[in-house]
Amino acid sequence: MIKTIKNLIEDLLEDLTYEATMSADIGDVYDFKTFILKSDVKFRFRILAVILGQKKFNQLLGIKE
């Protein structure tokens, strides 16, 4: 069960990274705040980004602060 939850979380993080990268490529969404407020991604990815926080979100995208 724990392994299943871990896999689910890993999949969600991969999906979030993909969606954020696509938003950056297509819609000029390059930072955390713009991703949360103005991107066209599904609501669950916005919530996940808020839960992770700006620092972790930027790490997923390879953005250095």
C-alpha positions as CSV (number, residue, x, y, z in Angstrom):
1,M,0.0,0.0,0.0
2,I,2.8,2.4,0.9
3,K,4.5,1.6,-2.4
4,T,1.3,2.3,-4.3
5,I,1.0,5.7,-2.6
6,K,4.6,6.5,-3.3
7,N,4.1,5.6,-7.0
8,L,1.0,7.8,-7.1
9,I,2.9,10.7,-5.7
10,E,5.7,10.2,-8.2
11,D,3.3,10.1,-11.1
12,L,1.6,13.3,-9.9
13,L,5.0,15.0,-9.7
14,E,5.9,13.8,-13.2
15,D,2.6,15.1,-14.5
16,L,3.0,18.4,-12.8
17,T,6.5,18.8,-14.2
18,Y,5.2,18.0,-17.7
19,E,2.3,20.4,-17.5
20,A,4.4,23.2,-16.1
21,T,7.0,22.7,-18.8
22,M,4.4,22.7,-21.5
23,S,2.9,25.9,-20.1
24,A,6.3,27.5,-20.2
25,D,6.8,26.4,-23.8
26,I,3.3,27.4,-25.1
27,G,1.9,30.1,-22.9
28,D,4.8,32.2,-21.5
29,V,4.2,30.8,-18.0
30,Y,7.7,30.9,-16.5
31,D,7.3,31.3,-12.8
32,F,5.3,29.9,-9.9
33,K,2.9,32.7,-9.5
34,T,2.0,32.9,-13.2
35,F,1.5,29.1,-13.3
36,I,-0.9,29.3,-10.3
37,L,-2.9,32.4,-11.5
38,K,-2.8,32.4,-15.3
39,S,-2.0,29.0,-16.7
40,D,-4.6,26.8,-18.5
41,V,-3.6,23.6,-16.7
42,K,-6.1,21.5,-14.7
43,F,-7.0,22.8,-11.3
44,R,-5.4,19.8,-9.5
45,F,-2.0,20.7,-10.8
46,R,-2.4,24.3,-9.5
47,I,-3.4,22.9,-6.1
48,L,-0.4,20.5,-6.2
49,A,1.9,23.3,-7.0
50,V,0.6,25.4,-4.1
51,I,1.0,22.4,-1.7
52,L,4.6,21.9,-2.9
53,G,5.5,25.5,-2.6
54,Q,7.5,27.8,-4.8
55,K,10.9,26.4,-4.0
56,K,10.0,22.7,-4.8
57,F,8.1,23.8,-7.9
58,N,11.1,25.6,-9.2
59,Q,13.3,22.6,-8.4
60,L,11.1,20.4,-10.5
61,L,11.5,22.7,-13.4
62,G,15.2,23.2,-12.9
63,I,14.8,26.9,-12.1
64,K,17.5,28.3,-9.9
65,E,16.6,31.0,-7.5
